[in-house]
Amino acid sequence: MGQASEEKGAVIHRYKEWKRHGRKALLKPAMTKKGKWLRFIIFAILALAVLFIAFLGPVLAPYDPLATDYGASLSPPSPEHWFGTDNVGRDVLSRILYGAGNSFSLTFIMVAAVSVIGTLIGMVSGYFGGILDTIIMRFTDILLAFPDTVFAIAVVGMIGPGLLNTILALSLVWWTKYARLTRGLASVMRSKDFIIQAKFGGVKTPGILFRYILPNVLPQVVVTMTLDIGGMMLSLAGLSFLGLASQPPTPEWGYMLYEGKSYLQTAPWIMLFAGLAIFITVLVFNLLGDSLRDILDPKEE
């Protein structure tokens, strides 16, 4: 009887887990806290390695990424040029190493800017509520209705191609996810006891926003920022591939794909290595963000 009761209790528990979390609760085994930290450390080391290579790209590059050698144009990978050369004889490896710095710097600046703007707007909207919240959220909903890259292409098409215009176009839509996230958290926290006590204690609105609300939304914002590094890099690379962002002769991964597409059959290594660089970087930072979410996101507890 005791064993039957235990089995019945286990079945009931698993049914409740299914009701709470869906089928994933049954199919995905729970990861221990130690396992989550180990997974995070592994991907953090990989991400640091990628950043280290990008930071030291100019030192590690064997050639000047802008130096041309028409006599060696479209040379396949060899001991002299590990990744081959492009259509004007520039070393592909050197351009990838230099391009890593350009791609990362643009991505980090963009993610930092949109996260700050979106977080501030979301906190203000969620904390004050009312008509201000309604106006901000309806405007956010309009922007969220468009895919990020499609919206950016439309904006760049109107104002003209160029790196600054691409940054502006992506910034116009990318902040919305941070505003939506922090608005929801702030609207819940404004009715918490510690916020009400702070108001009665004479704490001004800026103090409540930055001393009490911001520290509570920051973990979720950091997770979203980490996940957005890969997405932002893909968007920038996609616009560069279309010839709308980086312009020649700038070594940038997306634009290297754009330059290499004309030589896909005769010199596939131009696109291959640039594509691999983007793929590996996006994969590493997506996995890092996923592991960080497992640690910081209270919904994962």
C-alpha positions as CSV (number, residue, x, y, z in Angstrom):
1,M,0.0,0.0,0.0
2,G,2.8,2.4,0.9
3,Q,4.5,1.9,-2.5
4,A,1.3,2.4,-4.3
5,S,0.6,5.6,-2.5
6,E,4.1,6.9,-3.3
7,E,3.6,6.0,-7.0
8,K,0.2,7.7,-7.0
9,G,1.8,10.8,-5.3
10,A,4.5,10.9,-8.0
11,V,2.0,10.7,-10.8
12,I,-0.1,13.6,-9.2
13,H,3.1,15.7,-8.8
14,R,4.1,15.2,-12.4
15,Y,0.6,16.1,-13.5
16,K,0.7,19.3,-11.5
17,E,4.1,20.1,-13.0
18,W,2.6,19.6,-16.5
19,K,-0.3,21.9,-15.6
20,R,2.1,24.5,-14.4
21,H,4.9,24.4,-17.0
22,G,3.5,22.4,-19.9
23,R,5.1,19.4,-21.6
24,K,8.6,20.8,-21.2
25,A,8.4,20.0,-17.5
26,L,8.1,16.3,-18.3
27,L,10.5,16.2,-21.2
28,K,13.3,18.5,-19.9
29,P,15.1,17.2,-16.8
30,A,15.7,19.7,-14.0
31,M,19.2,21.2,-13.9
32,T,20.8,21.6,-10.5
33,K,22.1,24.9,-9.4
34,K,25.6,23.7,-9.7
35,G,24.9,22.5,-13.2
36,K,23.5,25.9,-14.2
37,W,26.6,27.7,-12.9
38,L,28.9,25.2,-14.6
39,R,27.1,25.7,-17.9
40,F,27.2,29.5,-17.5
41,I,31.0,29.4,-16.7
42,I,31.7,27.3,-19.8
43,F,29.9,29.7,-22.1
44,A,31.3,32.8,-20.4
45,I,34.8,31.5,-21.0
46,L,33.9,30.9,-24.7
47,A,32.4,34.4,-25.0
48,L,35.5,35.9,-23.4
49,A,37.7,34.0,-25.8
50,V,35.7,35.4,-28.7
51,L,36.0,38.9,-27.3
52,F,39.7,38.4,-26.6
53,I,40.3,37.5,-30.3
54,A,38.2,40.5,-31.4
55,F,40.1,42.9,-29.1
56,L,43.5,41.6,-30.3
57,G,42.4,41.3,-33.9
58,P,44.8,44.1,-35.2
59,V,47.7,42.4,-33.4
60,L,46.9,38.9,-34.6
61,A,46.2,39.8,-38.2
62,P,49.0,38.7,-40.5
63,Y,48.3,41.4,-43.1
64,D,46.9,44.9,-43.5
65,P,43.2,44.2,-44.1
66,L,43.0,47.1,-46.7
67,A,46.2,46.1,-48.6
68,T,45.5,44.9,-52.1
69,D,47.5,42.4,-54.2
70,Y,45.8,41.9,-57.5
71,G,48.4,39.2,-58.4
72,A,47.0,37.1,-55.5
73,S,43.3,37.8,-56.0
74,L,40.9,35.0,-55.3
75,S,43.7,32.7,-54.0
76,P,42.4,29.7,-52.1
77,P,43.4,29.0,-48.5
78,S,47.1,28.3,-48.3
79,P,50.0,28.5,-45.8
80,E,50.6,32.1,-46.9
81,H,46.9,33.0,-46.7
82,W,45.1,30.7,-44.3
83,F,41.6,31.8,-45.2
84,G,42.5,32.7,-48.8
85,T,42.1,36.2,-50.5
86,D,39.2,38.1,-51.9
87,N,38.7,39.6,-55.3
88,V,41.3,42.3,-54.9
89,G,43.9,40.2,-53.1
90,R,43.1,41.2,-49.5
91,D,43.8,38.6,-46.9
92,V,40.5,37.2,-45.7
93,L,41.8,36.2,-42.2
94,S,43.1,39.7,-41.6
95,R,39.8,41.2,-42.6
96,I,37.8,38.8,-40.4
97,L,40.1,39.6,-37.4
98,Y,39.8,43.4,-38.0
99,G,36.1,43.0,-38.7
100,A,35.5,41.3,-35.4
101,G,36.4,44.5,-33.6
102,N,34.1,46.6,-35.9
103,S,31.2,44.1,-35.5
104,F,31.5,43.8,-31.7
105,S,31.9,47.6,-31.1
106,L,28.9,48.4,-33.2
107,T,26.8,45.6,-31.5
108,F,27.8,46.5,-28.0
109,I,27.1,50.2,-28.5
110,M,23.7,49.5,-30.0
111,V,22.7,47.0,-27.3
112,A,23.8,49.4,-24.5
113,A,22.0,52.4,-26.0
114,V,18.7,50.7,-26.7
115,S,18.7,48.9,-23.3
116,V,19.2,52.2,-21.4
117,I,16.6,54.1,-23.5
118,G,14.1,51.2,-23.3
119,T,14.6,50.6,-19.6
120,L,14.1,54.2,-18.6
121,I,11.0,54.6,-20.8
122,G,9.6,51.3,-19.4
123,M,10.2,52.2,-15.8
124,V,8.6,55.6,-16.2
125,S,5.6,54.1,-18.0
126,G,5.1,51.3,-15.5
127,Y,5.6,53.4,-12.4
128,F,3.3,56.3,-13.3
129,G,0.7,54.3,-15.2
130,G,-2.5,56.1,-16.4
131,I,-2.7,57.9,-19.7
132,L,1.1,58.2,-20.0
133,D,1.4,54.4,-19.8
134,T,-1.3,53.9,-22.3
135,I,0.3,56.3,-24.9
136,I,3.7,54.8,-24.5
137,M,2.5,51.2,-24.7
138,R,0.3,51.8,-27.7
139,F,3.3,53.4,-29.5
140,T,5.4,50.5,-28.5
141,D,2.8,48.0,-29.8
142,I,2.9,49.8,-33.2
143,L,6.7,49.4,-33.5
144,L,6.6,45.8,-32.2
145,A,4.2,44.9,-35.0
146,F,7.0,45.3,-37.5
147,P,10.0,42.8,-37.6
148,D,13.1,44.6,-36.5
149,T,15.2,44.0,-39.7
150,V,12.2,44.8,-42.1
151,F,11.5,48.0,-40.3
152,A,15.2,49.0,-40.4
153,I,15.4,48.2,-44.1
154,A,12.4,50.5,-44.7
155,V,13.8,53.3,-42.7
156,V,17.3,53.0,-44.3
157,G,15.6,52.9,-47.7
158,M,13.9,56.3,-47.0
159,I,16.9,58.1,-45.4
160,G,19.7,56.5,-47.4
161,P,22.3,53.7,-46.8
162,G,25.1,54.2,-44.4
163,L,26.3,53.0,-41.0
164,L,24.9,55.9,-39.0
165,N,21.5,55.6,-40.7
166,T,21.4,51.9,-40.0
167,I,22.2,52.5,-36.3
168,L,19.4,55.0,-36.2
169,A,16.9,52.7,-37.9
170,L,17.6,49.8,-35.6
171,S,17.5,52.0,-32.5
172,L,14.1,53.2,-33.4
173,V,12.6,49.8,-33.0
174,W,15.0,47.8,-30.8
175,W,14.3,49.7,-27.5
176,T,10.7,48.5,-27.4
177,K,11.4,45.1,-26.0
178,Y,13.2,46.6,-23.0
179,A,10.4,49.1,-22.5
180,R,7.8,46.3,-22.6
181,L,9.8,44.2,-20.2
182,T,10.6,46.9,-17.6
183,R,7.1,48.4,-17.8
184,G,5.6,45.1,-16.7
185,L,8.0,44.7,-13.8
186,A,7.7,48.3,-12.7
187,S,3.9,48.2,-12.8
188,V,3.9,45.3,-10.4
189,M,6.5,46.7,-8.1
190,R,4.9,50.1,-7.7
191,S,2.2,48.5,-5.4
192,K,4.8,46.6,-3.3
193,D,5.1,47.5,0.4
194,F,8.7,48.7,0.2
195,I,7.7,51.1,-2.6
196,I,4.8,52.5,-0.6
197,Q,6.9,52.8,2.5
198,A,9.6,54.7,0.5
199,K,6.9,57.1,-0.7
200,F,5.7,57.8,2.8
201,G,9.3,58.1,3.9
202,G,9.7,61.1,1.6
203,V,11.7,59.5,-1.2
204,K,11.4,61.4,-4.4
205,T,10.3,59.7,-7.7
206,P,13.9,59.6,-9.2
207,G,15.1,57.9,-6.0
208,I,12.3,55.3,-6.1
209,L,13.0,54.6,-9.8
210,F,16.8,54.2,-9.5
211,R,17.2,53.0,-5.9
212,Y,14.3,50.5,-5.7
213,I,12.9,49.7,-9.1
214,L,16.0,49.6,-11.2
215,P,17.9,47.0,-9.1
216,N,14.9,44.7,-9.3
217,V,14.5,44.9,-13.1
218,L,18.3,44.9,-13.8
219,P,18.7,41.0,-13.8
220,Q,16.1,40.6,-16.5
221,V,17.5,43.5,-18.5
222,V,21.0,42.0,-18.4
223,V,19.7,38.6,-19.6
224,T,17.9,40.3,-22.5
225,M,21.0,42.3,-23.4
226,T,23.1,39.2,-23.5
227,L,20.6,37.4,-25.7
228,D,20.3,40.5,-27.9
229,I,24.0,40.6,-28.7
230,G,23.6,37.8,-31.2
231,G,20.3,39.2,-32.6
232,M,21.8,42.7,-33.1
233,M,24.9,41.3,-34.7
234,L,22.7,39.3,-37.1
235,S,20.6,42.4,-38.0
236,L,23.7,44.5,-38.6
237,A,25.2,41.7,-40.7
238,G,22.0,41.3,-42.6
239,L,21.8,45.0,-43.5
240,S,25.5,45.1,-44.4
241,F,24.9,42.0,-46.6
242,L,22.2,44.0,-48.4
243,G,24.7,46.9,-48.9
244,L,22.8,49.2,-46.5
245,A,25.1,49.5,-43.5
246,S,28.9,49.3,-43.7
247,Q,30.5,50.6,-46.8
248,P,33.7,49.7,-48.6
249,P,36.5,49.2,-47.8
250,T,35.5,48.7,-44.1
251,P,36.3,45.1,-42.9
252,E,33.0,44.0,-41.4
253,W,31.6,40.5,-41.4
254,G,28.2,41.3,-43.0
255,Y,29.8,43.3,-45.7
256,M,32.3,40.6,-46.4
257,L,29.3,38.3,-47.1
258,Y,28.0,41.0,-49.5
259,E,31.4,41.2,-51.3
260,G,31.7,37.4,-51.4
261,K,28.3,36.5,-52.9
262,S,29.5,37.4,-56.4
263,Y,32.3,34.9,-56.1
264,L,30.4,32.1,-54.3
265,Q,31.1,29.5,-57.0
266,T,34.7,30.5,-57.8
267,A,35.9,31.6,-54.3
268,P,33.4,30.2,-51.7
269,W,35.9,30.8,-48.8
270,I,35.2,34.5,-48.7
271,M,31.6,33.9,-47.6
272,L,32.3,30.7,-45.8
273,F,34.7,32.1,-43.2
274,A,32.8,35.3,-42.6
275,G,29.6,33.3,-42.2
276,L,31.3,30.9,-39.7
277,A,32.5,33.9,-37.7
278,I,29.0,35.2,-37.4
279,F,27.5,31.8,-36.7
280,I,30.0,30.9,-33.9
281,T,29.7,34.4,-32.3
282,V,25.9,34.4,-32.3
283,L,25.7,30.8,-31.0
284,V,28.1,31.5,-28.2
285,F,26.3,34.6,-26.9
286,N,22.9,33.0,-27.3
287,L,23.9,30.1,-25.2
288,L,25.6,32.5,-22.7
289,G,22.3,34.5,-22.4
290,D,20.3,31.3,-22.0
291,S,22.5,30.0,-19.2
292,L,22.5,33.4,-17.6
293,R,18.7,33.4,-17.7
294,D,18.7,30.0,-15.9
295,I,20.6,31.6,-13.1
296,L,19.0,35.1,-12.8
297,D,15.4,34.7,-14.0
298,P,13.1,34.0,-11.1
299,K,10.7,32.2,-13.4
300,E,13.3,29.5,-13.9
301,E,13.4,28.7,-10.2
